[in-house]
Amino acid sequence: METYRTSIDAFFGTRSQRIVTDQSAHGKDAWTYASEFKTAKSAYQGFRREALQEAPETFALLKNDHEALPLAEHAKVTMLGIRGFAPIYGSSGGSVTDGHSTEQITQAFTKKGLRLNPSTLQAYQQYFKGKKWTVPKFGGGILPEYAEITKYNDPCELSIDELTGLNPDFRSQYAQFGDAAIVVVGRPGGENGDGYYPGKRGLATGVSTSTGNILALSQKEKEIIGEAESHFKKVVVLINSVNPMEIGDLKDDPRISAIMWIGFPGAYGFESLADVLTGVVSPSARLGDVMARNSALAPAMGNYGNIPWANAADFSKEAAVNSYLIEAEGIYTGYRYYETRYADIVGGKGGKQAKAGTWSDGDGAPAAADGEWSYDHEVVYPFGYGLSYTNFRQHLDSVKIAGDKRTAKVRVTVSNTGERKGKSVVQVYGSAPYTDYDRRQHVEKSAIALLDFAKTDVLKPGESQTVTMTVDLANLASYDTSGAGTYILDPGDYFIAIGDDAHQALNSVLAAQGASVPGGHADAAKAYRWSWQGGIDDKTFSTAKTGKKIVNHLSRGDYALDYNAFKPGSVTYLTRSDWSGTFPSTYKGFKADGRLATLLNNDFVPLKHNADAKKAQTGNGSSSLTINDMKNARFDDPRWKEVVDKVPVKEFMSFAEKAFHAIGAMPSVGLQEMMADDGPGGSDSHYLKEGTYRGKLYADADKYADKGSRVAPSPVNLAYSWNKALGYRHGQITLGESSLVFNLPIMIGPAMNLHRHAYNSRAVEYYSEDPILSGYMGSAVTQGAQSKGTLVNIKHAAFNDQEINRSGIAVFMSEQKAREMDLRNIQQAFEAKGKPDDFDGRAHPHGDYRQGALGVMTSYNRIGAVASSANAGVMNDIMRNEWGFTGYSVTDFTSVSPHASPKESLLAGTTAFCGFGNQGVEYWNPETLSSDKAMLSAIRKDIHYALWALANSNAMNGVNETTHTQNTLTWWRGLYLAGIALTALATLLGLVGCVLDWRRSSGKSLRSGVDVDEGGAR
């Protein structure tokens, strides 16, 4: 247990050791990064303040008929729906909201002046009588949710009859609290279980919904809404879900006055929500995901869930070969599908005819026969949509394309033309031509794609603000796998457009192209045309910033993502040149054999015995350099060779295998053992009882002992703010200050997988369906965290698209999809992209958008047939060679096991394995690994990556030549050591007893022998 005490501490929220630094002989201040919080009180208030500053910008107003909102300051309202009493504050598993800090919705609303109907509340109070909040599956503390109503197949709504049984008078005060009925509906989300399924499989017995899917309103929820409509003139519905719900019936219902998406507001977010509902703050969030009438009809949903290999039973349990996922929809996920198909129909280029089961006939249910696809029947609210209590006018002032075609300078003036103050979002989109060349070479193009965004300041009525953005046109380039084998620009007309959402921007492009836009709601003046003449440009974006040529790495060979590389002709990808004919169906029954089977077994690069391997051996102790000497050193500093030379392979292996919420020691270079933690939403396992400032425990720690840092709204909420500055500040406080306060140099986050569809329950940790919204928000969070010295671990690289069979599932797709979607997304953080034009780097010297992410966590799923950490195509060729990533790379919770493909992972740049040591890998020993020259070379690189990242983080905070580790006696170590002592004492007593028994027995035998002798003498 002592070997893994740091990891055990992380589990229990204890500290078995502390790093102690004495005054340096040369008197230099060893503290590079300073916390903003010097006391537990200031830390508690700081985390709370940040959460309250974020939340108001994260609620999206979707409907507001007759200006139903805002409510009066002291409005008397009736709360209906089980989530109106017990809402979802945050994730149900993984980076959960801190229950010890949570203000309940009724407390928050009352505190802000809203007066709530006590009779309806009494019914819900009676239902929850005796029920308690639960505990998290991961981390510590209290989870502010009731297990009884946290289900993925049942909204657990109470019917009117049930409410009547709980309180026969629950209706008695409707009139007194009749300013509005507020109905809250919700769906949980988290890292726990399979999550959501579409159709009947996703519904518990007795649950039915309008579309047949769990993300639509259940009959009981509709009954509650009907109750509100029958008794109140003003009905406000709050959507308490981060998975996009199917709410077309609410939008179309004239009796619903207002709809507001609130996501998961966090520990204090309902205070902020009250401010928005009463008009103290005008809503300014925009959707970061499209809301469809029936999200199960999206092309991505044809391949989702458990699709097992036909011969899965042929593989060992340790290999974790269970299922596969063919992402045949290509780039057409989320709004890219709906807007592009709409554009083709409007432009007369096909797309109208649809096969049965792939389109909605208007009520959200799947159409039973072939028919005509209609955008209005498919989309409820488009990507980027959101209303305000005021009105804004946006004018596209100018667009200037740089001579090298790499960037565009876009200027937009925003004016508040309404009667209330508020913030607006400038959304800049691009549209590239879809040419005959693209059709021949299978290059797909979205009709509209987000390129950049900015949020204005608070504008008073009549005020204006001009926003300038330098748009990266690399995000308008398309990846041509089968032709140029790199990024291309086609000749033709390109458009840069602004709009209040993706659909409005696309309509402006269509109008500029001369198309007749349905409804006539389009402004061609909001679209700028830029024409490129000549041949296919395969040069401008074919070279990475590192100077490496960008070529195919995921289309052929062992690291291929395209299933056709292993079984040619097996998969047809969706193309806009034939929407109906290529619409994905489920690819099932595939058999893994041949080279595919070898790769799936996670043992495909044989180790060699090279006679000259000793020449590259590490463990040379002749240098006096330590990691302390390398604080903030460049990666190419020549001294690193001396440092790396000092680390024996055995020592690196010990470091690499102890990464469960821990950082292993490398004593040869002075690296102390330290703690790490999971943390997209703050520290999972630590509380202010452990809080420190400059290495000293807070004097007032006991007063805030059970308060933590997981209090902010969900990452989805943050993304929906469309505010990079807010993201940066979130990174500083939620990740950065958690890192400093709890002395956790590594925080596992931000989480940056894309929302492939609406059904992934883990989507609560991820930002959006769009690679630029997600990428730029994730980049901002990364920069903010790194300004505090946090060694972030971007997770999960890559393609963690479902929780179902997440540990072992093999994910396949085209290289174009991989590069333009999930990889383009995380690339922004690794290359420090998305910097706002008005960002002042001088104020943040350690987070100035010059250094990309310092670390990464790979995913449970396979990338193609290969373990994610072992896919050299992604991890080395793209991430390290193209993007220039030189940092720390850790697996998800695999340990050193066959599942992790350890030797292949080391060769692909993995520096550590999250887990508890070696789980039966025979070759995991220094002698075997050191005998292979290529492996030894890779290990040297991995040591360099790990030490460089740590030396450039707050792991070196307070470290000088005197730094050492002091052991402390935690409760579990006390029990453990007491157990050892008792066992030793029992063993000793047992031995003493045995000796005494032996002596007694020997004495008796001796005496018997004498008697015989004496008797014989007589």
Buried (B, 14 or more C-beta within 10 A) or exposed (E): EEEBBBBBBBBBBBBBBBBEBEEBEEEEEBBBBBBBBBBBBBBBEBBBBBBBBBBBBBBBBBBBEEEBBBBEEEBBBBBBBBBBBBBBBBBBBBBBBBBBBBBBBBEBBEEBBBBBBBBBBBBBBBBBEEEEBBEBBBBBBBBBBBEEBBBBBBBBBBBBEEBBBBBEEBBBBBEEBBBBBBBBBBBBBBBBBBBBBBEEEBBEEEBEBBBBBBBBBBBBBBBBBBBBBEBBEBBBBBBBBBBBBBBBBBBEBEBBBBBBBBBBBBBBBBBBBBBBBBBBBBBBBBBBBBBBBBBBBBBBBBBBBEBBBEEBEBBEEBBBBBBBBBBBBBBBBBBBBBBBBBBBBBBEBBBBBBBEBBBBBBBBBBBEEEBEBBBEBBBBBBBBBBBBBBBBEBBBEEBEBEEEBBBBBBBBBBBBEBEBBBBBBBBBBBBBBBBEBBBEBBBBBBBBBBBBBBBBEBBEBEEBBEBBBBBBBBBBBBBBBBBBBBBBBBBBBBBBBBBBBBBBBBBBBBBBBEBEBBEEEBBBEBBBBBEBEEEBBBEBBBBBEEEBEBEBBBBBBBBBBBBBBBBEEBBBBBBBBEBBEBBBBEBEEBEBBEBBBBBBBBBBBEEEEBEEBEEBBBBEEEBEBBBBBBBEBEBEEEEBEBBBBBBBBBBBBBBBBBBBBBBBBBBBBBBBBBBBBBBBBBBBBBBBBBBBBBBEBBEBBEBBBBBBBBBBBBBBBBBBBBBBBBBBBBBBBBBBBBBBBBBBBBBBBBBBBBBBBBBBBBBBBBBBBBBBBBBBBBBBBBBBBBBBBBBBBBBBBBBBBBBBBBBBBBBBBBBBBBBBBBBBBBBBBBBBBBBBEEBEEEEBEBBBBEBBBBBBBBBBBBBBBBBBBBBBBBBBBBBBBBBBBBBBBBBBBBBBBBBBBBBBBBBBBBBBBBBBBBBEBEBBEBEBBBBBBBBBEBBBBBBBBBBBBBBBBBBBBBBBBEBEBEEEEBEBBEEBEEEEEEEEEEEEEEEEEEEEEEEEEEEEEEEEEEEEEEEEEE
